[in-house]
Amino acid sequence: MAELVTGEAVALDIRVARLASRGCALLLDLLFQLILLNIAIYVTGLTALVADEAWTIGLSLVAVVAVVVGYPCAFETLSRGRTLGKMALGIRVVADDGGPVRFRQALVRALAAFIEFWTLYGAPALITSFCNRRGKRLGDLFAGTIVIQERTPASGRLGPVAVMPPQLAWWARSLELSMLSDELAMTARQYLSRFWELLPEVRDSLGQRIAAQVVAVVSPPPPPGVRPEILLSAVLAERRHREEWRLAQRRARRLRRNGQTGWTQAPAPAAAPAPVPAMAMAGTGQAPPPGWQGPPPGWQGPPAGPPAQPGPYPTGHYPTGPHATGSYPAGGHPTGPYAGAQPAPYPGQGMPPGPYPNGGAQPPRR
């Protein structure tokens, strides 16, 4: 393990690639380069049949440079610090600040590798790797890079990052997590994901520091004597559970809202025609509406209205005045300018005058 300081001045513990894995990756890369070099020399040798010797020598030099220098430079630049051998061994080249390797750095490493491995048979690289605490060779020292172990052992993968501890489930359900920021939650998650990769002393100190920051923004305080990784696991598991519940509620509300608009909800079956009250059709001489099948079984008709209340006076009688007898005097109005006036009959068989002969309301028959 080694400490790496990022560009944001954050110290990270990284797993430096060991000499054995780097040696195996180098052997694989050399094997691929030799295969490519033989193919390139064979192809350039065919040009001697159609061109002079100078063309053949020039193309051979270009092929050697392209394979020896261009192969590692192109792969490390395009694949972010990995060649075919490094991919197979799970290692990667990164900058000293943890960033991806750039073209300039990859070119410097490739040129230094030509001197270290193809000219001096790897002796300078072996000596400097033993003397440097990060295992750097000359190309890494010149380019400002470091080779790290990218692939973690399978024994360190223990399933989900945050799991609810049974002994803290009752405490986590009552937590107030509104003050827990996303950045602090991500820091705790990264700590738990790399828990088994850290050294024991680094693991305990970093866990206590992160747990103290989390306890300061949540309430109520945790039970005494809880280890930092268990506390952080309980907080993150409860936070994830609440987020899942909130997303489920939001999805249910969206489905209900879309169902009201009618484009996600199946059409409702057609409602049966309302029964026509029997009292509305009795004595009218009208036929029931089309499709009416009669009242449903057990239908007792429309509800009866409230019982009639007796008025303040007897029916058909008034206490005083010209209407004391309950009706108008025979033959006209009781008082006023129309007193005693009789209604005049309509002309022409009791019908009002119209456009037809004899004052009738209908045309004559032909």
Summary of the structure (lengths in Angstrom):
residues: 366
radius of gyration: 49.6
end to end distance: 121.7
largest distance: 146.8
contacts: 871
relative contact order: 0.06
helix: 50%
strand: 7%
